[in-house]
Structure formats: structure tokens, C-alpha cells
């Protein structure tokens, strides 16, 4: 007896529906009968590898934009004591993608922290910088704005997200993360 993972759909953005979707998938496929994975060219990768690519995009962006203009690395480092996404409690996650403290995932604040760390830098500012909403001080670091470093990997396949829920720009880190996300079902098969 063996199994394989079969792609069921490209669910796209989950946001605050994440937990209800997981409950729905648990009911439909069984708790161990489904997974989220990401397409990387011809291969399928797990969340850990997808987050590594997500983080790599920030590293590459900061390498190309080291300066002191808004949206660049030095500008952020000189102002921020840390960054957060949906709530100031997000800073409690530190460099760990697994720690969840809000109904929505917050991974780009963690990716930014990790990118800063990987570049051998530190936040030196005097306040938390919100890196989410259009009117936030750190909006230019939002993953829906920052370009993905490997745009050729971004899927052109349709996703289940309603067009009015797509808040990110094409070719960005978020575009990769949402368009390449796969819902897969575990299919058992017999060797006999």
C-alpha cells in the first residue's frame, strides 16, 4: 500500500478563512488526507521550502535596495525597532514562522526579520513599523508590493481566490505565495 498527493485546487488567499477552510478540508479529506504545498517549476515543495523562497525574495530585494529612501533597507533599519503585520503581538514570533498569534498568518514580518538577520543587520530604530496596510509607514515592504526575485516561477494558472480579494500586485512575493499554493489530497493505492 502506498500513496501519492494529487492536486485538487489552487486555493489562493485564505486570510481570516484559514481555520474554517482547514475544518472543511479535514471534514472532506480527513485530518491527514490533505496538505498545502507549493509549485516550484516542475516540482512540488512544502511550506518550509516555500517560505525559504519567500524570505530569499526579501534578501534579494534588500541587496538591490540598500539605501535610505522609503522602501529600502537602511530606511527601515534606521526607523524600526522591529516590524509587525496584523498586530504588534506579531513581534513575539521573532524569526519563527510556526508561532501563530492571530487569526491570519503573518509571515512577511517574520521574513523581513529573517532577511535582516541573514544580511548581518539589526533594527536600530525607536518604534515598531507596521508593514501591512496602504497607509502604514512600512507599506512599501508589504509582500504584495515587493517584487519576487524569480518571477518565472510564478504560476499563470487560475486560483480560487475571488478577483475582488486579490490585494497584491502581479509579480510580487505575495503573487508567488498565493498563485503557487496547492491544495493536495492524499490518494492511497495498492501495489497488488
N, C-alpha and C positions, 0 to 999 in steps of 0.2 A: 504494500500500500504506500502511495506517495501522494504528493500534492503539487499543484502549481498555482501561481497567482494570475488571475485573469482581470484585466482592466474592465470595470463596469461603467465608469464615467470619469469626467474631469469636473470635480465639484466646484473648483474655483474658490472664491472668497467665502469663508464661513462666518467670521466675525462673532457676534453675540449668539449666533445659532449653533456654534460649535458643539455645545453639550447636548442640545436636542438632536442634532444630526447624529452624534455618536450613539445616543439612545436608539434612534431609528435604525441605524446600521447594526447595532447589537441585536435588535429585535428581528431584523431581516436576515442577517447572515450569521448570527451567533457572535458571542463576545470575542472569540478567537478566529472568526471566519472572515474578517475583513482587515484591511490596513490602508493607511495613506502612504503613498510612495510618490516619487518624482521622476519624471522623464529627463534623462540627460543624454541627448543624442539618441543612439540606438539602445542604450541601457536604461534600466530602472534602478534608482538609488533610494536609500532610506532617508528618513528625516535628518539624521545626523549628517549625512553627506550633502543633503540639500542645504542645510544651514551653514555648512562649511563654504559652499559656493556663494551663498547669500553674504556671509561675512567677508569672503575674499573680494566681493564686489566693493564693499566699503573700503577695504585696504587699498585696492587699486584706485578707487576714486580719490582717497586722501593722498596717495602718492602723486597723482596727477594734479592735485589741487592743494598744495601745502600752505598756501598763502594766508593772508589776513583779511581777505574780503569775505563778506557774508557767504556762507555755504562752503567755505574752505576750512581746512584742518586747524590752522593757527587761530583763526577767528573763534572757532568753537572752544579750543583748549584754553584760550585766554579769558573766556567768559564763564564757561560752565564748570561747576564743581562736580557735576555728573549730568546725565541725561535721563529723561523718562518719556514714556509713550502715553499710556492712558491714565496713569495715576502716579503721584510722587512715590507711592509704595513700590513702584517698579524697580527702584534702585536697590531694593533688598535682594533681587535676583543676582546682582553682581555680574559675573561672567557666565552664569549657569542658565542655559536655555530651558532646563527642566522645571525650575521653580515657577509655579503659576500663582499669582496673587489676585488676578482679576478675571471676570467672565470671558474676556477676549485674550487671545495670545498677545504677548508683547515681545517680539523678537528683535525688532530693529534697534531698540535701545541697547539690548544686550550685544547685538552685532557691532554697533558703534563702539561700545566699551571694549569689546574684544579686539576690534581693529586698532583702536588707540593703544591698547596694551601690546599688540603684535608689532606695532610700529615703534615701540620703546618710548612712548609718550605718556603724559599724565594730564588729567584735567587740573587746571590751575585757577579757575575762575571762582567767583564768590556766590554763585547761585545755581540752582537746578535749571536746566534748559529743557523745555518741552519740545519734542521733536515729532510732533504729530500734525496738528491742525493748521490750516492755511494761515491763520492769524497768529500762530505761535512763533516765538522767537527763533526756534530751530527748524521751522518748516522745510528749509532747503536741504535738510538731512533726512527727510522723510523718504522711505524706500519707494514711494510712488513718484518721486522726483529724481532721485539719484540713478544715473544710468547703470544698467547691468554690464559688467565687463566682458561678457561673452554673449552678445546679442544673437548670434547664430544659434544658440541653444534654446532660445525662447520659442515654444511651440506655437504653431499657427492654427492648431485645432480649436474648435469652439469649446467653451466651458459652460457649465450650468448656471453660472452667476448671471443674473438679470443685468442687461446693459445699464440700467439706472443705478446699480450697485457697484459698478466698476468705477472706483475713485482714483485709480492710479493711471499714470501716463504710459503709453506704449514704450517698450524698450528699457524699462526701469527694473530695478531689483524686484519690486513687487510684481511686476508683469511676469517675470520668470517664475517667482514663487507660486503665484496663483494659476497661471496657464499651464505649468508643467506638473501641477499636483494631480495625482491619480487616486481614485478610489478603486481598490482591488479586492476581489472576492477570492477566497481560498477554495480551490476545486480539488477534491480528492479523486484519485484514480487508482485502479487496480492493475498490477503487473501480470496477473494470471491470464 
